[in-house]
Amino acid sequence: MPPFLYIFLGALAVVSALGVIMQRNPIHSLLALIGTLMTVAILFIGEDAVVVGFLQIIVYAGAIMILFLFVIWLLNLQVEAGPTGHLALKFFGSIGAALLVAELCLILAPPHLLVKFTHEPAGYGSLASLAAKLFTDYLVAFEVTSILLLAAVVGSVALARRLPVVFEEQPRAVEQPRVVEQPRVVEKIAS
């Protein structure tokens, strides 16, 4: 992958990741997270990890983010109300914080950072080798994860379900018929 494309995709991933935490609307935040995951998947594909890149797109950007979207819709989350600030200040503050963390990492890093590149054997990372590992050595973990995700879906739907309000009629007390007394007319008897 050309270095300028790698830097562009990395910067795009960082900007969309900042969009995840800076958005007030949960739908916009979710869309920014999908953009981040898609950019990371493109980086994987550019580094010849095609299977991992497509799994990133299918599993994370596809299935799990759609699940999050449905949960947000079911819970009917609204925009978080809070004090409004200047977006430019937040942006430059985030850039400043990222630069300080990068500087700290450079100060604490060992001066002679050696990166050793190894050549993987033929077929390493292919879909066949991944499937063989997944369905032999990691079958139990794979199935437990799928059951956990299924329980999360059922739980989120059960929590988001709105029960219909049932108005029960109050039993009325048996009313005794009221006797209305007529005013007594006293007749004068003429004498």
Secondary structure, 3 states (H helix, E strand, C coil): CCHHHHHHHHHHHHHHHHHHHHCCCHHHHHHHHHHHHHHHHHHHHHCCCHHHHHHHHHHHHHHHHHHHHHHHHHHCCCCCCCCCCCHHHHHHHHHHHHHHHHHHHHHHCCCCCCCCCCCCCCCCCCHHHHHHHHCCCCHHHHHHHHHHHHHHHHHHHHHHCCCCCCCCCCCCCCCCCCCCCCCCCCCCCCC
